[in-house]
Amino acid sequence: MGVEILGGGTAVYTALGASFGSDALLLARFARPKPMDRALDLCSGCGIVALVWHDEGHRGPCTALEIDPAASALCAKTEITHIQAVCGDVRQFCLSGPERAQYDFAACNPPYFTGGLASPDPRRAAARHTGSCTLEDVAACAARALRDGGKLVLCHRPDQMAEVFCTLRAHRLEPKRAAMVKNRPDAAPWLFLVEAQKARRPGLRWEPDILPDSGLAQYGPDTTSNGAP
């Protein structure tokens, strides 16, 4: 087990198969919940997105949902009282009960790959491939969990952009902000970020390209990241 310390002093516990890369950090910083929003970190892994939000001032209740028990335990190890590490499946979350339509803000760094060779390590394969969590699963879960007007932010591969936008809209999650991530101004993007809002009118704003600053270099990219080069 390892530990990374974020800029505000928050500890992030990691382990082989439960680490994080620059895509998760970019996601967490592209859009943040308001300080007391009820937040949801889907496919949370070691809890990096929820922990970055905490490090930058979020203090509202936050659910970090992760299907891998060992990764979820890493998030719970931080013992931050307003973050609840929940070991569970996005396909089963908020199907009924008092949490349905109660969240203000959600994020997801989902598995990106639908084909190709999968890692022989089951935990890494689950983190990178969509066998246990598809884009449809993520959008359906967010639509159940968010109140009207609530926001979902996610990152994905640029070649999947059309599918991402169509899937979001099919679940009444209207894309409102988006940006490309590039290593250099003249390079092809390797990631895009989108913020969608539930039950709102169309209107998408493209933001300037994001060029990850040197401050991300200490955290990634690494071999467990979904899509960083």
C-alpha positions, 0 to 999 in steps of 0.5 A: 500500500502507498500513500499520496498527499494532495496539495491541501494535506489530504492523504490518498491511499493506493495499492496495486490495481487501485491507483489513479492517474491524471485523468481522475485529477482532471475530472475532479478539478473540471467541475466541483460540487458546492461546499455543502452539496450532496455529492456522489463519486461513481466508480470511485476506486481508491476515492481520488475524486471525492478526496480531491473535492474534500482537499479543495473544500467540499464538506457536504455528504459524499458517497464514494461508490466502488465495486471492488472491496479492496479499493473501497477499503482504501477510501474508507481508510482515510476516515473522513467523516463526510465521505462514505465509502460504499462497496456496491454496483452502479447498476444496483445503486438508487434503484429505490429508497430515500437516496433516489433523486437526492444528489446535487452533484456526481462524477465518474471516471468510467472504464473506457475500453469495450474491446481489445485485450484485457489485463489478466489482473481482474481488478485492472481489467474491471477498471479499464474495460466495460464488462462490469460498468458500461456508459449506459450503466453510469448514465442510468445510475446518475439519472436515478441519483440526481435531483432535477438540475443536478450535475454529472461530470465525466471523462472519456476518450474523444473517439467515444464522444458521440456515444457519450453525448447520445447516452447522456441525452437519452437519460435526460442528462443534457451536456452543458460544458465540455473541454478537450485535454491535450498534451500540447496545443498542436496535439490531438486530444487524448481525453475529453471532459463533459458536465451534464445537467439533469432535466435542463434545456439544450445548450453546450458551451465549449471551453478552452483546451486543457493542457495538464500543468506540471503539478499533475506529473507527480500523480500520473499518468500511470499504468492503472489510469484508464486513458492517460498516455 
